[in-house]
Amino acid sequence: MSDHPDRTLTVTPALPTDLLQTLRPLVASRQDPTIRVRAAGMARACHTPEGPGTLVATRRGGGFEVRTYGPGARWLATRAGGVLGVEDDLTGFQPARHPVVARAHHRRPGLRLLRTGTVVDVLVPTIIAQRVTSLEAARSWTRLVRALGSPAPGPFGLWLPPTPDRLTRTPAARLHTLGIERARARRIVDACREVAHLDAALALEPRRRLAGLAAVPGIGPWTAAHLARVAAGDADAVEVGDHNVKDLVAWNLAGEPRGTDDRMLDLLAPFVGHRGRVIRLLGSVGQRPPRYGPRLRLHPVEQL
């Protein structure tokens, strides 16, 4: 593979941009072989409608020098600003409506909402993360990429995730050895067959977008909201149905250790248009709600 970029450009953000905070939703763990993020730059391997590619951004003064590699280089170059979060828009966001939100926004002034522009490489790690601990999800994702992915374009040693076509042809027993049990394996296969439909849904207005995403087998409200926020840059997407999110919101905005979906939406109502942004801020610097009862134990799926 060539070490020379296929495209080079400069991207200048209008707002402060903290790459470590902004790109956090794309990083499964420190061992994630598809991406590297530092304060001074990033490199990410992914699939695009025009083929595989690698996006590299290095901080230069007040902007980023962007290089893209591979068949997907042109597509990535045109969407680099979305991935880096520099196209994020704070219009209508009023953090002062709650002191905790104001404080979180003050502490994370460079946390931007990104937009990948496609679901293909956000979809599978999101499904893998359903109903398991973050440690289990990160381990399964890394194993999946190493086992079924391929080397990425460019000189950075990154790996491309497996393509949707490859995943639809992979037996459930093989995914089981990688830590993904049959139920999640079925969701992955079903969703991978509908990638074109999911990408088309990203262009819809927010309410129809969520409905379009959730219409695909394997995509529930939580997954649809996460895809909308990360792939479409939807600042208002809320993960209804996730007990961690509703407890996080209830604890930080009302001092209540446990929440419900209705209570969460009520507390987030003053921030309509930016409710997903508030959740990201609280997840970054908000206080964790108190834990009750025994913690979940890890049971390696591949050994069951």
C-alpha positions in Angstrom: 0.0 0.0 0.0 1.2 3.5 -0.8 2.5 5.7 2.0 1.5 8.8 0.0 -1.9 10.3 0.6 -4.4 10.4 -2.2 -5.9 13.6 -1.0 -4.6 16.5 1.2 -6.6 19.4 2.6 -6.9 21.8 5.5 -9.9 21.9 7.8 -10.4 24.9 10.1 -12.9 24.6 13.0 -15.0 27.6 14.0 -15.2 26.3 17.6 -12.6 24.8 19.9 -12.3 21.1 19.0 -11.0 18.5 21.4 -10.2 15.4 19.4 -10.0 13.1 22.4 -13.5 14.0 23.6 -15.1 14.5 20.2 -14.0 11.1 18.7 -14.7 9.1 21.9 -17.9 7.5 20.4 -15.7 5.9 17.6 -13.2 4.4 20.0 -14.1 1.0 21.4 -10.9 0.7 23.6 -7.2 1.5 23.6 -6.7 -1.7 21.7 -9.2 -0.8 18.9 -7.3 -1.6 15.7 -9.4 0.7 13.5 -8.5 4.1 15.1 -5.9 6.1 17.0 -6.7 9.4 18.6 -4.3 11.8 20.4 -4.7 15.4 21.4 -2.6 16.4 18.4 -4.2 14.2 15.8 -6.1 11.1 14.7 -6.1 8.3 12.2 -9.2 6.2 11.4 -9.7 3.3 8.9 -13.2 2.8 7.6 -15.4 1.7 4.7 -17.1 4.3 2.4 -19.5 4.0 -0.5 -16.4 4.4 -2.8 -14.3 1.7 -1.0 -12.0 1.4 2.0 -10.0 4.4 3.2 -8.0 6.0 6.0 -8.6 9.5 7.3 -5.7 11.2 9.1 -5.8 14.6 10.7 -2.9 16.5 12.4 -3.4 19.7 14.3 -1.7 22.6 12.6 -2.1 25.9 14.4 -5.8 26.7 14.5 -6.8 23.9 12.1 -6.2 20.4 11.0 -4.1 19.1 8.1 -6.1 16.2 6.6 -4.7 13.4 4.5 -6.8 10.5 3.1 -5.7 7.2 1.7 -7.2 4.4 -0.4 -10.1 4.1 -2.8 -12.4 6.0 -0.4 -10.0 8.9 -0.1 -12.1 11.4 -2.1 -15.3 10.5 -0.2 -13.5 10.8 3.1 -11.9 14.2 2.1 -15.3 15.7 1.4 -16.6 14.6 4.9 -13.5 15.1 7.0 -15.1 18.2 8.7 -18.0 16.1 9.9 -15.8 13.3 11.3 -13.6 15.8 13.1 -16.7 17.6 14.6 -15.8 21.0 13.1 -19.2 21.2 11.4 -21.0 21.0 14.8 -23.5 23.7 15.4 -24.3 25.1 18.9 -27.2 27.3 17.6 -30.0 27.1 20.2 -28.0 25.4 22.9 -28.5 27.2 26.2 -26.4 25.3 28.8 -27.2 28.0 31.5 -30.7 26.4 31.8 -29.2 24.0 34.3 -26.1 24.6 36.4 -24.8 21.1 36.0 -25.1 21.3 32.2 -23.4 24.8 32.3 -20.6 23.4 34.4 -20.1 20.4 32.1 -20.1 22.6 29.0 -17.5 24.9 30.7 -15.3 21.9 31.5 -15.6 20.4 28.0 -15.6 23.5 25.7 -14.1 21.4 22.9 -16.5 18.5 22.9 -18.1 18.5 19.5 -20.6 16.2 18.0 -19.2 14.3 15.0 -20.9 13.0 11.9 -19.4 10.0 10.0 -21.9 10.3 7.2 -22.4 6.5 6.9 -23.5 3.8 9.3 -21.3 1.0 8.0 -18.5 1.1 10.6 -20.7 2.5 13.5 -23.3 -0.2 13.1 -21.6 -3.4 14.2 -19.7 -2.1 17.4 -23.0 -0.5 18.4 -24.9 -3.8 18.2 -22.0 -5.6 19.9 -22.4 -3.2 22.8 -26.0 -4.1 23.4 -26.7 -5.6 26.8 -23.1 -6.3 27.7 -20.4 -4.4 29.7 -18.1 -2.0 27.9 -15.2 -4.3 28.6 -16.9 -7.3 26.9 -18.0 -5.2 23.9 -14.5 -3.8 23.4 -12.9 -7.2 23.6 -15.4 -8.7 21.1 -15.0 -5.8 18.7 -11.2 -6.1 18.7 -11.3 -9.8 18.1 -13.8 -9.4 15.3 -11.7 -6.9 13.5 -8.5 -8.9 13.9 -10.2 -12.1 12.7 -12.4 -10.9 9.9 -11.1 -7.5 8.9 -8.2 -6.5 6.6 -5.2 -4.1 6.6 -6.2 -0.5 6.0 -4.8 1.8 3.3 -1.9 4.1 4.4 1.2 3.6 6.5 -0.3 3.5 10.0 -0.9 -0.2 10.6 -4.6 0.2 11.1 -7.2 -2.5 10.3 -10.5 -2.1 8.5 -13.5 -3.7 10.1 -15.1 -6.6 8.3 -17.4 -5.6 5.5 -21.2 -6.1 5.9 -21.0 -8.7 3.1 -18.3 -10.6 5.0 -20.4 -10.6 8.2 -23.6 -11.8 6.5 -21.6 -14.8 5.3 -20.0 -15.6 8.6 -21.6 -18.5 10.6 -23.0 -17.7 14.0 -20.6 -20.3 15.5 -17.6 -18.3 14.3 -19.0 -15.1 15.9 -19.6 -17.1 19.1 -15.8 -17.8 19.3 -15.2 -14.1 19.1 -17.5 -13.4 22.1 -20.7 -12.6 20.3 -23.6 -14.9 21.2 -26.3 -16.0 18.8 -28.8 -13.2 19.5 -26.4 -10.4 18.8 -24.9 -12.3 15.9 -28.4 -12.5 14.4 -28.9 -8.8 14.8 -25.6 -8.0 13.2 -26.4 -10.2 10.2 -29.9 -8.8 9.8 -28.7 -5.2 10.1 -25.7 -5.7 7.7 -28.2 -6.8 5.0 -29.9 -3.4 5.3 -26.9 -1.0 5.3 -28.1 0.8 2.2 -31.5 1.4 3.8 -29.9 2.6 7.0 -27.6 5.1 5.1 -30.7 6.4 3.2 -32.4 7.0 6.6 -29.6 9.3 7.7 -30.8 12.0 5.2 -34.3 12.1 6.6 -35.6 14.7 9.1 -34.9 13.6 12.7 -38.2 12.0 13.6 -38.5 10.1 10.4 -34.7 9.2 10.6 -35.2 7.5 13.9 -38.2 5.6 12.6 -36.4 4.6 9.5 -33.4 3.3 11.4 -35.5 1.4 13.9 -37.5 -0.2 11.1 -34.5 -2.5 10.4 -34.4 -5.8 12.2 -31.9 -5.7 15.0 -32.1 -1.9 15.4 -34.0 -0.9 18.6 -34.5 2.6 19.9 -31.1 2.7 21.7 -29.2 1.6 18.7 -31.2 4.0 16.4 -30.4 7.0 18.6 -26.7 6.2 18.8 -26.5 5.8 15.0 -28.4 9.0 14.5 -26.0 10.9 16.8 -22.8 9.5 15.5 -23.5 8.8 11.8 -25.9 11.8 11.2 -24.6 14.2 13.8 -28.0 14.5 15.4 -27.5 16.6 18.5 -31.0 15.8 19.8 -30.9 12.0 19.7 -31.7 10.4 23.0 -31.1 6.7 23.9 -34.6 5.8 25.2 -34.5 2.4 26.8 -31.0 2.5 28.2 -31.0 2.4 32.0 -27.5 3.8 32.3 -28.5 7.0 30.4 -31.7 7.6 32.2 -30.1 7.1 35.6 -27.2 9.4 34.5 -29.6 12.2 33.6 -31.9 11.8 36.6 -28.9 11.8 39.0 -27.2 14.8 37.5 -30.2 17.0 36.7 -32.5 16.1 39.6 -30.4 14.3 42.3 -32.5 11.1 41.8 -30.4 7.9 41.8 -32.8 6.1 39.4 -34.8 7.4 36.5 -37.3 6.3 33.9 -37.5 7.2 30.2 -40.4 9.6 30.9 -38.5 11.3 33.7 -35.4 11.6 31.6 -37.2 13.2 28.7 -38.9 15.6 31.1 -35.6 16.7 32.6 -34.1 17.1 29.1 -37.1 19.1 27.8 -35.4 22.5 28.3 -32.7 21.4 25.9 -34.8 20.1 23.0 -32.7 20.3 19.9 -29.5 19.5 21.9 -30.6 16.7 24.3 -28.1 14.3 22.8 -25.4 16.9 23.4 -26.4 17.2 27.1 -26.1 13.4 27.4 -22.6 13.4 25.9 -21.6 16.2 28.3 -23.0 14.4 31.3 -21.4 11.2 30.2 -18.0 13.0 29.9 -17.9 14.9 33.2 -21.1 14.3 35.1 -21.3 12.4 38.3 -22.1 8.7 38.1 -25.3 7.6 39.9 -24.9 5.4 43.0 -24.7 1.7 42.4 -27.1 -0.7 44.1 -26.9 -4.5 44.2 -24.2 -6.8 42.8 -22.2 -5.7 39.8 -22.4 -7.7 36.6 -20.0 -10.5 36.3 -18.1 -11.2 33.1 -18.9 -14.6 31.5 -16.8 -15.1 28.4 -19.3 -16.0 25.6 -16.9 -18.0 23.6 -16.5 -20.5 26.5 -20.2 -21.1 27.0 
